[in-house]
Amino acid sequence: MGKSTGSTKAEFSTIEDALMLELSEPSLDSGVSVVGVSYYEDINAIVIGLERRTYSDNEHLRNSMIQSIFEIMPIVLDHSEELGDKNIVFTGSSMSLTARGTRRMMKIFHTEVNFDLATQIDWDNFTDNEDREQLLLNEFEYVWWHTKVKSS
């Protein structure tokens, strides 16, 4: 099914298609790209795949993944009719250097929040990296980081 720029949500066949288009249009300041959006009925969740293709230090990598969530959430929250009562799951991948010196993409991050809870958060109140990371730890279902990028 063809999609045109500037289309409304109602013209898309699925919420995944609509979100993927909306989330891939803006360039995220965090340097992270949205690489996929999928709905999983068995867990009642929309999963948003994030990817950072450039290598960076662990703190910057964590901060960029968290910042991307803050950039994405206003767009996601615009879909209350389709996403109300569902979970919003974020998975993040990044380039990693293996022990053999080769680079490969690996999962480094996973977290989720219930849509209804996310609508109650004042996202604009969290402006620095520490506040944002603390919000994830306090309000999201859980936050998992790969041991290579886990904060100390």
Buried (B, 14 or more C-beta within 10 A) or exposed (E): EEEEEEBEBEEBEEBBBBBBBBBBEEEBEBBBBBBBBBBEEEEEBBBBBBBBEEEBEBEBBBBBBBBBBBBBBEBBBBBEEBBEEBBBBBBBBBBBEEEEEEEEEEBBBBBBBBBEEBBEBEBEEBEEBEEBBEBBEEBBEEBEBBEEBEEE
